[in-house]
């Protein structure tokens, strides 16, 4: 059996994955989210340990919040994470018309100004809101771009995700591939956009220790390395879910490269 064929368990998991993706794709958007809501509520209700850890973390960042407020923040965050999974599985059936209807994109106008310099740009989008929609919004606007992708353990699901994300003309760069080492050159050459998820925990030998929300974490160096090599700025941005179905694409800052560092 080839490595890409997967084990029996992986093939069964992939079959269930495809069936779920198909079902969520044929449902209207709000109906697909409503289908996922009971699952989110069931898992959250059973995961007492997760609820306790989440409450401790929220309390450490927002000590002024009441227990009821903390519980509300935690539940909405979990529910929105499940909704984000739904968004990801629906991507092959989405397009420019869907973006125009559900995503507010005034922040993308800043990209035209930055790309006018001809050096490309690195966009750092954290795991906040439906981060997959960030790439879809760029693709719908016709921006040439690359996106970093972390491989999944199941090779069949991994290949499905690569194909689905590649349908919009973007190039998927696997995090550990040789292609990742040369991406900065092509960003500058093609005046392209390189989208990265900066809040993925880095390895100890490659990350930079920073303080984030009162705790120390390792920040990956890839965005900074790419910006320095390409001579392009880094734009920080976010995609925020508003209610159930609306998304807002916002630019939150801009960092100029410093060749001396």
Secondary structure, 3 states (H helix, E strand, C coil): CCCCCCCHHHHHHHHHHHHHHHHHHHCCHHHHHHHHHHHHHHHHHHCHHHHHHHHHHHHHHCCCCCHHHHHHHHHHHHHHHHHHHHHHHHHHHCCHHHHHHHEECHHHHHHHHHHCCCCCEEEEECCCCCHHHHHHHHHHCCCCEEEEECCCCCHHHHHHHHHHHHCCCCEEEECCCCHHHHHHHHHHHCCCEEEECCCCCCCCCCCEEEEECCEEEEECCHHHHHHHHHCCCEEEEEEEEECCCEEEEEEEEEECCCCCC
